[in-house]
Amino acid sequence: MILIPFTGMAPLAEEIAEYLGVESRPVDWHHFPDGESLVTLPEGLSGADVAFVATLRDPDRLALPLRFAAVTARELGARRVGLVAPYLGYMRQDRRFRTGQSVSARLFADFLGESFDWLVTVDPHLHRIARLEDVFPVPAIRVATAPLIVDWIRKNVPDAVLLGPDSESQQWVGEVARLADRPYEVLAKRRIGDRAVEISVPESTALHRGTPAILDDIASSGRTMVRAIERLLAAGTRRPLCLIIHGIFAGRAFEDLAAAGAQRVVTTDTVPHPTNEIGTAGVIARAISELDLSATGTGSLQDLLGKKSD
């Protein structure tokens, strides 16, 4: 197998490659002044299994170059072409909320399925889609970060009181709290617009005895966490920290969290950012090594690798 990272993903790809005992070679992605791209792949792909590593934080910009790369890899003789997308965009628009809207989650899944033979991603933002297999036409594996977050909490914030930003987070935050053996609460959220939310904090003595830790799977505009921080401080708690799986941080979202009073912002490395403290290479490598591609009639990837990651 050969891993081919896109821009910014070389460190994570190299870690994954080390776990699997395989090679990592970067792609050459040239941008012309008119906005078009030229993708050049490394040599030696004939007969190899290829996996591109690309986080889809900016999917509109990356989608076509990824398609070009996948097709070119096959033209150069690659046996299978997979995608490791630590962050997978476009999963939130999973139904038609208004007449005329596109259901982009299914459309994007079909687009990637036409380009790649398999997909591994980390905690995709799913609402009404129960499983990735329900929308992807190729094997698609979800990697869970809850155990990694639990380990980080135990080592760094043993007195954490975990907070979910809304009712949709209750099941996930509750599971992290159970594994970490820590109390948790769920905040009440009412969204007013793309960048406006109202948050209410429950009355809880636990919030005043420990360190509030707000958990969320995505921080994009950051408004939910900003309002939560403000409400917690107004209620007299300690300065909270923010634990985020995918730190998108659109615009000034990160600066807004600091200005609101967050004592610390911690993310996984699914989207490259200075706040990355929780590594996902090991669990991604394990998912790749255990991915069963027998449905394609060409055996399993684990057989090809001849080993399982630690």
ROLUMTOR-712339 format. One record per atom (N, C-alpha, C): z, y, x; residue in one letter. Coordinates in steps of 0.02 Angstrom, whole numbers, plus 32768, in hexadecimal, padded with zeros to 4 digits. Last residue first. Example, Ala and Ser with C-alpha at 12.3 -4.5 7.8 and 13.67 -1.06 7.14 Angstrom:
81627F908282S81657FCB82ACS818A80028285S81867EE48294A81867F1F8267A81867F5B8294A
END
This chain:
830B7F997FD2D83547F947FCFD83707FBE7F98D82777F547F85S829B7F8A7FA7S82E67F7F7FA1S82317EB87FADK82507EE27F7AK82797F177F9EK81927E767FE2K81D97E847FEBK81F17EB17FB3K810C7E6E7FD5G812D7E367FF6G81767E418000G80AE7EC07F9DL80DB7EDD7FCFL81007EA67FF6L80707E677F46L80497E887F7AL80757EA27FB2L80D87E457EF1D80B97E117F1AD80937E2F7F54D80EF7EC07EB6Q81247EA47EE1Q81077E6D7F0CQ80817ED17E68L80867EFA7EA4L80BB7EDF7ED2L80367E3A7E2AS806A7E6D7E29S806C7E937E6BS7F8C7E1C7DEDG7FCC7E0B7E0BG7FFC7E447E0AG7F1C7E437DA9T7F187E447DF2T7F5C7E387E12T7F1A7E5A7D22G7EF97E1E7D3AG7EF57E1B7D86G7F607EBD7CEDT7F1E7ED07D05T7EF77E947D1FT7FD97E857CD4A7FAE7E937C9AA7F687EA67CAFA801B7E827D4BS7FF77E457D38S7FC97E517CFDS80667EE17D89L80237EF47D73L7FF97EB87D5FL81067F0F7D8AD80DD7ED57D7DD80997EEB7D61D816B7F5B7DFFL81387F677DCCL810A7F2C7DC6L81C37F537E65E81CD7F247E2DE81997F2C7DF6E81A07FB67EBCS81A07F727ED5S81A67F3F7E9DS81B280287E6CI816F80157E83I816D7FCC7E97I823D80267E5BA821280207E21A81CB800C7E35A826680397EDFR82777FFA7EBDR824B7FF07E80R823580BA7EF6A821B80827F1DA822A80407EFBA828881017E9DI824081007E92I822080C57EB8I830480EC7ED8V82F880CF7E95V82AE80CF7E84V82F0812D7F56G830380E77F51G82F480C87F0EG82CF81B37F37A829F81887F59A82B0813E7F50A831E82157F00T830581E17ED3T82D981AE7EF5T83B182727F2AG837282537F3CG835F821A7F0EG83F583067F07I83F882C17EF0I83B582A17EFBI83DE83877F2BE841483647F4EE8418831A7F3BE837D84137F24N837983CA7F24N83B183AB7F4CN8378849C7F2BT83B2847E7F09T83B184327F09T82FD84C17F61P833884C17F8DP837684A27F6DP8284844B7F23H82A8848A7F1CH82E584877F49H820A83E17EDAP822583FE7F18P824584427F0DP823C83797E5EV821583B77E67V823283D97EA5V828D830D7E7AT824E83007E56T821F833D7E59T8309830C7EB8D82CF83227EDFD828D83137EBDD838483547E46T8365831C7E6BT832883377E90T83F283E27E5FT83BA83BF7E3FT83AA83807E66T847184577E3FV845D841A7E63V842683F77E3CV84C284EC7E58V848B84CD7E33V847184937E5DV8560853A7E45R8535850F7E6CR84FF84F37E3DR859E85937DF3Q85BA858D7E37Q858C85647E64Q854E86087D8DA855285C27DA2A856D85BE7DE9A853D868A7D5EG857E86757D75G8585862C7D88G84C686C97D45A84F186BB7D0BA853686A37D1FA848886C87DC1A84A287077DA7A84D186FD7D6DA846286417DC8A8493865B7DF7A84B2869C7DDDA840586417D5FL843F86147D5DL8476862D7D8CL83A5869D7D8DD83CB86AB7D50D840986807D4AD836D865A7DF8E839486967E05E83BF86A87DC9E832A85F67DAEF835F85E47DDDF838C86207DECF82CD86427D60A830086187D41A833986077D70A8266869A7D72R82A586A77D95R82DE867C7D7AR81E486267D5BG81F6866D7D64G823586767D8DG822F85877D40A81F785B57D35A820F85FD7D3DA8275850C7D6DF828685517D81F824A85807D7CF827C847F7D75I823B84A17D71I824284EA7D86I82D184037DA8G82DA844C7DAFG8297846F7DB0G8303837C7D58H82C5839B7D6CH82CD83E77D6DH839283677D4BI836583357D68I832783577D83I842083C77D75I83DF83C57D55I83B4838F7D75I84B884107D5FL849983D37D79L845883C77D52L8514849C7D86C84DB84847D5FC84BD84477D83C85C084CA7D72L858784B97D9CL8551849B7D6EL862485577D39P860485167D32P85CF850A7D67P86BE859D7D60R867585A67D67R865385617D65R8735856B7CE2R872185767D27R86D585827D29R874085C27C42T873D85877C6DT8731859C7CB6T874386287BE1G877986247C12G877985E67C3DG86DD86437B8DA8713861A7B71A874B860F7BA3A868686827BE1A86A786AB7BADA86E186867B8EA865A86137C27L868386457C4AL86A886727C18L861185D57BBFL864985B37BDEL867785E57C01L85AE86347BA3R85DE86227B6ER861C85FF7B8CR856786377C1DE858686747C02E85BC86637BCFE853985B27C24I856685CD7C58I858B860A7C3EI84E785B07BB3A852185837BB7A8553859C7BEAA8484860C7BD6R84B0861B7B9DR84EE85EF7B9ER844E85C57C44V846986097C4CV849986197C14V841F85507C08M8457854D7C37M847685917C42M83B985877BB6T83EE855F7B99T842B855D7BC7T836385C87C11R838A85F07BE2R83C485C87BC3R830E858B7C6BG835485907C7DG838085B27C4AG828A856C7C60S829B85B37C5DS82E485BF7C72S82B684E17C95S827685047C9CS828185507C9BS8308845C7CC0A831684A47CBEA82D484C77CCBA832683BE7C79I82F583EF7C91I831384357C8DI839983767C5BD836283537C7DD832F83847C99D843F83AD7C81D840283B17C5AD83CA838F7C80D84EC83CE7C7EL84B7839F7C8FL847A83AB7C63L856784317CC0I8534842F7C8DI84FB84027CA5I8609841D7CDCA85CA840B7CFBA859684027CC4A86A4846D7CF6P866C84617CC9P862C84537CF0P872B84207D3CT86F2844A7D4ET86B9843B7D1ET87C0841D7CD2G879484057D07G875D84377D15G880A845C7C70R882E84357CA2R8803841F7CDCR87BB84967C13H87E584C47C3AH880D849F7C70H877D842E7BD4L8753845F7BF5L877B848D7C22L87E483ED7B93A87C983CF7BCFA879F84017BF7A87F984347B1FT8829843E7B55T880F84227B97T877F84827AC2S879084457AE7S87C184557B1FS871284B87A4BE875784C07A62E876D847F7A83E866584C47A83P869B84A77A5AP86E084B77A77P85FA854F7A86V862385227AAFV865B85067A84V855285707A5AS859985747A49S85BE853E7A6ES84C285D27A7BI84EC85997A8EI853385A57A76I841C85FC7A59E8462860B7A4DE848A85CB7A59E838D86307AB7V83B585FD7A96V83FB86197A8AV82EC865B7AECA832986737ACCA834C863A7AA7A826D863F7B15R829D86547B48R82DE866D7B2AR822786137AA5D821C85F07AE4D825186017B18D82AB86257A27G8267862D7A3FG826086087A81G832285F279F9I8305862A79D5I82BD863579E9I8380856079E7R834A85817A0AR832A85B679DER8426853F79F2R83F3855479C1R83BE857C79E6R849A84C27A1EK846584F17A32K8438850079F7K853B84947A4CA850E849E7A13A84DB84D37A25A8567841E7ACCL856284617AB2L853284637A76L85D383987ADDV858E83AC7AD0V858E83F07AB0V863B83567B60E8632837B7B22E85E7838A7B1AE869C82D67BB4Y865F82FF7BAAY866183207B66Y86FD82907C3DP86F482A97BF8P86B482D17BF2P86CB82047CA5R86DF824A7C9DR86D6825F7C55R869481907CE2D86D981907CC7D86F481D77CC3D861381827D01A863B81A87D31A868581AA7D1DA85E5813C7C93L85DF811D7CD5L860C81407D08L8601819C7C2ER8620815A7C2CR861F81397C71R85B082077C56A85F982107C53A861D81CC7C53A853281CD7C47V854881E47C8AV859481EA7C8BV853681B97BBBE853081807BE8E854681927C2FE853F823D7B8BG8575820E7B7CG857381D27BAAG84C5826E7BB3V850282887BD3V853D825A7BC7V847382207B5CW846C821C7BA5W84AB82347BC8W84A182417ADCQ849F81FB7AF1Q849C81F67B3DQ849582D17ADAQ84D582AE7AD2Q84D482677AEDQ8425831E7ADCS843D83057B1CS847A82D87B16S840F834A7A5CE83E083197A77E83F882FA7AB9E846F83AE7A4CS847B836C7A2DS844C83367A48S848184017AEDD846F83FE7AA6D847883B77A8DD84B383FB7B6FP84A0843C7B54P848E843C7B0AP854983A57B96G850483A07B82G84EF83E17B61G85BA83A27C1AL85A483C67BDFL855A83BB7BD3L864A83587C64L8602835B7C5BL85F0837B7C19L86BA838A7CD4V86B583817C8CV866C838C7C7BV86EC83497D73A86B983657D47A86C783577CFEA873A83297DDFD875D83427DA3D872C835E7D6FD86E583057E47P870C82D07E26P873182E77DE8P866383327E83V868983547E4EV86B283217E28V863282DF7EECN863483287EF4N865E834D7EC0N863482577ED1K863F826D7F15K864E82B87F1AK861B824E7E48R8657822F7E64R8667824A7EA9R859E82907E41I85D982AC7E20I8619828F7E3FI854A82367E85W855382797E9FW859282997E81W855381C47E32D856B81C07E78D857882067E94D851781FB7DBFV855C81E47DBDV857981E17E03V8496820E7DEDI84BE82487DDAI850882367DD8I846F81897DFFL846F81B77E38L849B81F47E2AL847681547D7CP84A2813B7DB1P84A781687DEEP841081A97D3CA845781AC7D29A8485818F7D5FA838981A17D50T83B181C27D85T83FC81C27D76T830E81237D38A834981477D1FA837281637D59A8261811E7D28V829981157D56V82D381407D3DV81EA80CE7CC6R821A81057CC8R825380F37CF7R8144809D7CDCI818A808D7CE7I81B380CD7CEBI80B7805C7C94A80D9809B7CA3A8124808E7CA4A801980107C93P806180077CA0P808180487CB6P7FAF80707C22V7FB9804A7C5FV8004803F7C68V7FAB80C67BB7P7F8380897BB3P7F88805C7BF0P803C81117B73F801381057BAEF7FEC80C47BA7F808981107AFFV805481427B05V802681367B41V80E480AA7B04D80C980BB7AC3D808F80ED7AC7D811380A37B83E80DF80747B71E80C080837B2EE817D80FB7B81L813F81117B9EL810580E37B8BL81D380FA7AE4R81C580DC7B25R818380F77B3FR81E381537A78A821A81277A8CA8210810C7AD2A81C781F57A57I81A781BC7A78I81DE818F7A93I8211825F7A2ER81FF822F79FAR81D781F47A16R823582847ABEH825B828F7A81H824B82597A4EH824082837B6FL822782647B32L825482747AF7L822382AD7C04H824282D17BCCH822382B87B8AH824282267C77P821582547C53P823882717C16P828981F07CF4D82A7820D7CB8D8279823E7C94D820381E87D5EV824C81ED7D5CV826282117D1DV817D816E7D68T819781B17D60T81E381AE7D58T80ED81197D92V813681187D98V814D81607D93V805D80C77D55L808281057D5CL80CC80F67D64L7FB980807D74W8000807B7D62W802180BE7D71W7F3780A37D86D7F45805F7D6FD7F8D80557D5BD7EED81417D51F7F1981177D7BF7F2580D37D5BF7E9781817CF8S7E91818F7D3FS7EB6815C7D6BS7EB6815F7C78E7E7081577C8DE7E69815E7CD8E7F3B81857C77G7F2B813E7C72G7EE381307C85G7F31820F7C77L7F4B81EE7CB2L7F3A81A47CB2L7EFA821C7BF4F7ED782377C2EF7EEF82157C6EF7F5F81E47BA4D7F1D81C57BA7D7EF681DB7BE4D7FC482437BBDA7FCE81FD7BD0A7F8C81D77BD4A7F8982B27B84F7F9482B27BCCF7FA0826A7BE5F7F88828C7AFDL7F49829C7B1FL7F5182987B6BL8010827C7AE2R7FE482427ADFR7FA2824F7B03R803B83017AF9A805B82C97B1AA802D828C7B1BA7FF183577AA6S7FE083547AEDS8002831A7B11S7FA983637A20V7FE3833A7A31V7FDB83297A7BV7F79840879F2S7F6A83C97A14S7FAC83A57A23S7F8084577951Q7F9A844D7994Q7F83840A79B1Q7F57845E78CDG7F2784717901G7F4084667948G7FF084857885T7FAB8471787AT7F7F848B78B2T807C845F78EDR8058848C78C1R8010847578BCR80A583F07931F80D88418790FF80B9844A78DFF80748356794FR80558395793AR808783BD7911R80CF831179DCR80B4830F7998R809683537987R80F983277A5BD80EB82E27A48D80D682DA79FFD810F83837AD3Q80E5838F7A97Q80CD834B7A7FQ8150834D7B43R8177836A7B0CR814F83747ACCR810683217BAEM812182EE7B82M8145830B7B45M80CF83747C12Y80AC836D7BD3Y80C983377BA4Y80F783297CB4G80EF835F7C83G80CF83487C43G816682D37D0EL812B82C77CE5L812782FD7CAFL819F82C67DB1Y81A482EC7D72Y816282E57D4EY816B825E7E02P81B382657DF7P81C4828F7DBBP80F081FB7DF6A80F982407DDEA8143824A7DD0A808B81987E47V80D381A57E45V80DB81EE7E33V800581397E14L801F817D7E18L806B817B7E14L7F8980CA7E5FG7FC280DB7E35G7FD781237E3FG7F0180667E6AV7F1580AC7E76V7F4D80BD7E45V7EC77FD67EC2R7EE97FF57E88R7EFD803B7E9CR7E6A7FD27F2DR7E6E7F9E7EFBR7E8E7FB67EBBR7DF580487F71A7E3B80377F60A7E3B80027F29A7D7480747F94G7D84802D7F99G7DCC801A7F89G7D4980F27F7EL7D5480DF7FC5L7D6F80997FCDL7D4C80F87EF5E7D0A80F97F16E7D0F80E47F5FE7DD780FE7EE6R7DB280C27ED0R7D6D80BF7EF1R7DED817E7F19A7E0E81447F38A7DEB81037F24A7DA681CC7EBDT7D8E81C77F02T7DAD818B7F25T7DF681BF7E4BV7DB181A57E4AV7D97819C7E90V7E6B81FF7E7BA7E6D81BA7E63A7E27819B7E64A7E3E82817E9BA7E5B82567ECFA7E5A820D7EBAA7E1482B37E1FF7DE482AD7E56F7DFD827C7E8AF7E9182B17DDER7E5A82887DC5R7E25827D7DFCR7ED483107E2CL7EED82CB7E28L7EB6829B7E10L7E8683837E12P7E8983677E55P7EA3831F7E57P7EA7838C7D82L7E63837C7D9AL7E6383637DE2L7F3783A47D84A7F18836C7D60A7ED3835A7D7BA7F6F84157DBEL7F6C83D87DE5L7F4283A17DC5L7F74847E7D64R7F56848A7DA7R7F4784497DCBR7FB684447CF9D7F73845F7CEFD7F4F84687D32D8037841F7D2CP800483EC7D1FP7FBD84087D15P80A784407D88D8071846E7D76D803484447D64D80F683D27D99R811684107D83R80E284417D6AR80DE83497DBBL80B4836D7D8CL80D783A97D6DL80D983107E61T810283247E29T80DA83537DFDT808D82887EA8A808182CD7E93A80AF82DE7E59A804982127F08V808B822C7EF7V808382767EE8V7FDE81887EEDF7FE681CF7EF8F802B81E57EE2F7FC580F07F37A7FF081137F07A7FF5815C7F1AA7F5980677F4EV7F6780AE7F5BV7F9480C97F24V7F397FD67FA3D7F567FF17F66D7F6E80377F76D7E9D7FBC7FFCA7EE47FCD7FF8A7EF97FDE7FB1A7E157FAD800CG7E3E7F718004G7E887F7E7FFBG7E078044805ES7DE3800A8046S7E0F7FCC8045S7E4780AC809CL7E5E809A8059L7E3C805B803EL7E2D80ED8117G7E4C80AB8116G7E65809580D2G7E53819F811AE7E2981648126E7E518124811BE7E8D820C8094P7E8F81F080D7P7E6281B280DDP7E258279802EL7E5682448037L7E568229807EL7E14831A7FF2T7DFE82EC8026T7E3582BA8034T7DE183827F71V7E1383507F85V7DF383217FB9V7DCC84257F4BL7DAC83EE7F6EL7DE283C07F88L7DC9848E7EB9S7DEC84677EEBS7DBD84357F0CS7DB1853B7E82E7DA184F47E84E7DC584D17EBEE7DCA85C27E90G7DFA859A7E6AG7DEB85507E69G7D7A860A7EE2D7D6A860D7E9BD7D9885E17E71D7DA785EC7F64P7DB8862E7F47P7DAA86317EFCP7DE585407F64F7DB185727F70F7DC485B47F4EF7E5A84DE7FB1H7E4F850A7F77H7E1B853F7F8AH7E6D84337FDDH7E5484767FEFH7E46849E7FB0H7ED383BD800CW7EC183DD7FCDW7EAF84257FDDW7EE083278053D7ECA836B8065D7EAF838B8025D7F7282C08046V7F3082D3802FV7F208319804AV7FCF826280C3P7FC5829A8094P7F7C82A38080P800E81C080C0R7FDC81EB80DFR7FCB822380AER807E814380E3S8076818080BCS804581AD80E2S808E808E80DBE807780CC80FAE8077810780C9E8126802C80C3V80DE803980BDV80CE807C80DDV81A9800380A4G81897FEB80E1G813E7FF480E0G81F08035803BL81C27FFF802DL81A27FE1806CL823E809A8076Y825E8065804FY823080298048Y81D680E880ACE820680C780D9E822A808E80B5E819881178039A817280EB8066A81A180C58095A81FC816C800AI81E881317FE3I81C580FF800FI81FA81CA8073E823781A38066E82268164803EE817881FC8066E818B81DA80A4E81CA81B0809BE818082367FE6A815381FE7FF2A816581D88031A81DB829F8001L81ED82697FD3L81C1822C7FDEL818D82EC805FP81CF82D18070P81E482978043P811083078014A811182DD8050A815782C28061A8102835E7FACM8121831D7F9DM812582EF7FDAM80BB83D27FC5G810383D77FBBG812783947FB2G802283967F87T804683CE7FA5T809183CD7F93T802482E17F79F800683227F70F803683587F8BF8028824A7FDBP804982827FB9P801E82BF7FB3P800181AC7FCFI7FDD81E97FDFI7FFE82227FB9I8028810E8012L803D81457FE8L801A81857FFFL7FDF80728013I7FDE80B38034I7FF480E78001I80007FC4802AM800080008000M8000803E802CM
END
